[in-house]
Amino acid sequence: MDTKKIVTRLLLIFVLLSTTFLGYKEFVQGGHEKENQSAEIKVKNPVSQESSGSKTSQEIISKPENEAAPLKAALQPAKSKVIAYYFHGTFRCTTCRTIEKYSKEAIEHYFASELKNGTLEFKPLNVEEAENRHYIKDYQLYTRSLVLALYKDDKQMEWKNLSEVWSHVRDKEKFYQYVKDETERFLQEKE
């Protein structure tokens, strides 16, 4: 016989055996998954055959504890928070430092309780550091910026670049009022 024919037949046998093995494995595991799914249904919709209407211990125990975690999480209210990011670079001019200072002061002045309970956070970040460069694209930054971001269950829902901080930097009271108004709006949306 020709060597090519032998190699071809061996490869064909290998492919057939592999396919058969994978099919058998899928069939056997698929059956077990269906059994697990029916056990989950018992737990989610326990129906006792007893007239008292109480759950049997088997129905209560049949679901592993780690699978019950999503149900517990669904019952808890969403964890919301607003993060006020001040994005700066390594080189910082006087105006950039003033914007950061005023932003922090306004947030600390008007939202001390929110800062304390964790529903608001002030976070200055250097976007020129490697781990922070993604924020330039994420928030479409073109200059040093104050950005408010609303998170619910660690997922960002919305954000806004407070670009008017540059036009209010020479008027501290207008600056504070602008930051206060925008931050209040975000805090109201978190609820």
Long-range contacts (C-beta under 8 A, 24 or more apart in sequence): 39-63, 40-67, 78-152, 78-153, 79-152, 79-153, 79-154, 80-119, 80-150, 80-151, 80-152, 80-153, 80-190, 80-191, 81-118, 81-119, 81-120, 81-121, 81-150, 81-151, 81-190, 82-114, 82-119, 82-120, 82-121, 82-148, 82-149, 82-150, 82-151, 82-183, 82-186, 82-187, 82-190, 83-120, 83-121, 83-122, 83-123, 83-148, 83-149, 83-151, 84-120, 84-121, 84-122, 84-123, 84-146, 84-147, 84-148, 84-183, 85-123, 85-124, 85-125, 85-135, 85-139, 85-145, 85-146, 85-147, 85-148, 85-149, 86-122, 86-123, 86-124, 86-125, 86-144, 86-145, 86-146, 87-124, 87-125, 87-127, 87-132, 87-135, 87-139, 87-141, 87-144, 87-145, 87-146, 87-147, 88-124, 88-125, 88-126, 88-127, 88-144, 89-126, 89-127, 89-128, 89-144, 90-126, 90-128, 92-144, 95-166, 95-169, 96-144, 98-169, 99-144, 99-146, 99-165, 99-166, 99-169, 100-124, 102-165, 102-169, 102-172, 102-175, 102-176, 102-179, 103-146, 103-165, 103-179, 105-176, 106-175, 106-176, 106-179, 106-180, 106-183, 107-179, 107-183, 109-176, 110-176, 110-179, 110-180, 110-183, 110-184, 111-183, 111-187, 114-187, 119-187, 119-190, 120-183, 120-187, 146-179, 148-182, 148-183, 148-186, 150-186, 150-189, 150-190, 152-190, 157-189, 158-186, 158-189, 160-186
